[in-house]
Amino acid sequence: MWRIAAIIMFLGLAAQAQTTFDLSADFSLQENPHKLWQYGYSETNSLAPDQFRFDKYCDGGSPIGFWHPDASKGPGPGYYPYVAYNTTKQSQAWPSPNGWVVRGGEVAMEASNSGQYSLVRFVAPVAGTYKIGAQFAGVHVWSTTDVHVLHNGTSLFDADIDGYGGDPAFRKVQGASPTAAYSGQIEMKTNDTVTFAVGYGKNKTNSGDTTGLFARVVLLGTGTTAGEKRNSRSGPVQ
């Protein structure tokens, strides 16, 4: 029913030049999926579309709320991978000044120690040309993760995070690759997906791996058919 409602809701988009779907502005700690966004994880250590699973439990916390695979009282079964969100407009440290730092409106993601990915997915409401933007940043003391953007099951962007790239007011930005950014334009059909993923990195452990995400999808025009993808692998979310 949610998909039908979303499609009906956005049928009027055809008359508009551009429509922006912003993960931070749209994020919900009450329902999953919400609007055109889904919060989840991979059943295995694969990014194949059929491995996506919805997070079932949200703690609804403040200033930072979490989506988890299942009910959990802390790190352990059901806790990882998680998708978290800073509900405020200011940077917040979690769980203490020595933990990770998430900026205002930023989403924070962490994989499981068995290699399951933390996933955020966007579902296209109509066929058209879309501009995809994503900014990933290591927000723990020193994050070592792999990050990805996929159209359905096809990779658009892959990078490694190695270092701290969060709010410099909390600690120095440092590391070989503390941030990674993607900007690209693609054609999507109705119900196509764009997935933003965070894995546990080359060291194959999720210890200290919290990674921040700002993501935005802009519908540039409707009624187009699937065609060439035009990508760039650097630059901020526009």
C-alpha positions in Angstrom: 0.0 0.0 0.0 2.8 2.4 0.8 4.2 2.1 -2.7 0.8 2.8 -4.3 0.4 5.8 -2.1 3.8 7.1 -2.9 3.2 6.7 -6.7 -0.1 8.6 -6.4 1.4 11.2 -4.3 4.0 12.0 -6.9 2.0 11.7 -10.1 2.0 15.5 -10.2 5.8 15.6 -10.5 5.6 15.4 -14.3 4.5 19.1 -14.4 7.5 20.2 -12.3 11.0 21.0 -13.6 12.8 19.6 -10.6 11.9 17.9 -7.4 14.3 17.2 -4.5 14.2 14.3 -2.2 16.6 14.9 0.7 17.4 12.1 3.1 18.0 14.4 6.1 14.8 16.4 5.6 12.7 13.3 5.0 14.1 11.0 7.6 11.6 9.3 10.0 12.1 7.6 13.3 8.4 6.6 13.3 8.0 4.5 10.1 10.0 2.3 7.7 9.6 2.7 4.8 8.9 6.5 5.0 7.9 8.4 1.8 10.4 7.1 -0.8 13.1 6.1 1.7 13.8 2.7 3.3 16.2 1.9 6.1 17.7 -1.6 6.4 20.6 -3.9 6.0 21.8 -6.8 3.9 21.0 -10.4 5.0 24.5 -11.5 4.1 27.7 -9.7 3.1 26.3 -9.2 -0.4 24.9 -6.0 -2.0 22.6 -7.9 -4.3 19.2 -6.3 -4.3 17.5 -9.4 -3.0 19.6 -9.3 0.2 17.9 -6.1 1.4 16.0 -6.4 4.6 14.0 -3.7 6.4 15.0 -2.6 9.9 12.2 -3.6 12.2 13.0 -1.8 15.5 13.6 1.9 16.2 14.5 3.2 19.6 13.1 6.7 18.7 15.9 8.2 20.8 16.9 11.9 21.0 19.1 13.6 20.1 20.1 10.5 18.1 17.7 7.8 17.1 18.5 4.4 15.7 16.9 1.9 13.4 18.0 -1.7 14.1 17.3 -5.1 12.5 15.4 -6.1 15.6 14.7 -5.2 19.2 18.0 -4.7 21.2 19.2 -3.3 24.4 22.6 -2.6 23.1 25.4 -4.1 21.0 24.6 -7.7 20.4 22.0 -9.7 18.5 19.6 -7.4 16.6 21.8 -4.3 17.1 24.0 -4.2 14.0 23.9 -3.1 11.3 22.3 0.2 12.3 21.1 3.4 10.6 21.1 6.4 13.0 19.9 10.0 12.7 20.7 13.2 14.4 17.4 14.8 15.1 18.9 18.2 15.9 20.6 21.0 13.9 23.8 20.8 16.0 26.6 18.2 16.0 26.1 15.6 18.7 28.7 13.2 20.2 27.6 9.6 20.9 27.7 8.0 23.3 30.3 10.4 24.8 32.8 13.0 23.7 35.2 10.1 23.0 32.7 8.3 20.7 31.5 9.3 17.3 30.2 12.7 16.2 27.2 13.2 13.9 26.4 16.6 12.4 23.0 18.2 12.4 20.6 16.2 10.3 23.3 13.7 9.3 22.6 10.0 9.0 25.1 7.6 10.6 25.6 4.0 9.5 27.5 1.0 10.7 27.8 -2.5 9.3 27.9 -5.7 11.3 31.0 -7.6 12.4 30.0 -10.4 10.1 30.0 -8.2 7.0 26.4 -7.3 6.7 25.9 -3.8 5.1 24.0 -0.9 6.6 21.7 0.3 3.8 19.5 3.3 3.0 17.4 2.9 -0.2 15.5 5.4 -2.4 12.7 4.2 -4.6 11.9 6.1 -7.7 8.3 7.3 -7.8 8.2 7.9 -11.6 10.4 7.2 -14.6 12.7 10.0 -15.3 16.2 11.6 -15.2 17.6 11.8 -11.6 20.6 13.4 -10.2 22.1 11.5 -7.3 24.4 13.1 -4.7 26.0 11.5 -1.6 28.6 12.6 0.9 30.2 9.9 3.2 32.5 10.7 6.1 34.2 8.8 8.8 32.6 10.2 12.0 34.1 7.8 14.6 37.6 8.4 16.1 39.0 6.6 13.0 36.5 4.9 10.6 37.7 2.2 8.2 34.7 1.3 6.0 33.8 0.7 2.4 31.0 2.9 0.9 28.8 2.4 -2.2 26.1 3.9 -4.3 24.1 1.5 -6.5 21.3 1.8 -9.1 19.3 -1.4 -8.6 22.2 -3.9 -8.5 24.7 -1.9 -10.5 27.5 -0.1 -8.8 27.6 3.7 -9.5 30.3 4.4 -6.9 32.7 2.5 -4.6 35.2 4.0 -2.2 37.0 3.4 1.1 36.8 5.6 4.2 40.0 5.7 6.2 40.1 8.3 8.9 38.0 11.0 10.6 36.1 13.4 8.3 33.4 14.7 10.6 32.9 18.0 12.4 36.4 19.5 12.9 35.2 21.3 16.1 35.3 17.9 17.8 38.5 16.5 16.5 41.0 17.0 13.7 40.1 15.8 10.2 42.7 13.3 9.3 43.4 10.0 7.5 44.2 8.8 4.0 40.6 9.2 2.8 38.3 10.5 5.6 35.5 11.4 3.2 34.1 10.3 -0.1 31.6 12.0 -2.4 29.6 11.0 -5.4 27.5 13.0 -7.9 25.9 11.5 -11.0 23.0 11.6 -13.3 21.0 8.5 -14.3 17.8 7.4 -15.9 15.4 5.4 -13.7 12.2 3.6 -14.2 9.3 3.7 -11.7 10.3 1.6 -8.6 14.0 1.5 -9.5 16.2 1.9 -6.5 19.3 3.8 -5.5 21.0 2.2 -2.5 23.6 3.9 -0.2 25.7 1.3 1.6 28.3 1.2 4.3 30.4 -2.0 4.9 33.0 -3.0 7.5 36.0 -2.2 5.3 39.2 -3.9 4.4 40.1 -4.8 8.0 36.8 -6.8 8.2 35.7 -5.5 11.5 33.1 -2.9 12.4 34.9 -1.6 15.5 34.9 2.2 15.5 33.4 2.3 12.0 30.4 4.7 12.3 30.2 6.6 8.9 28.1 9.6 8.2 25.9 10.2 5.1 24.2 13.1 3.5 22.2 12.0 0.5 20.0 13.8 -2.0 18.1 12.7 -5.1 16.8 15.3 -7.6 14.2 14.5 -10.2 15.3 16.6 -13.2 12.5 15.5 -15.6 10.0 12.8 -16.1 8.9 10.5 -19.0 12.4 9.5 -20.1 13.5 6.0 -20.8 16.5 4.2 -19.4 19.7 5.4 -21.1 23.3 6.2 -20.5 24.5 6.9 -17.0 26.6 10.0 -16.5 28.7 9.9 -13.4 31.4 11.8 -11.5 33.1 10.5 -8.4 33.9 13.7 -6.6 32.3 16.8 -5.4 29.7 17.8 -2.8 26.0 16.9 -2.8 24.3 19.6 -4.9 
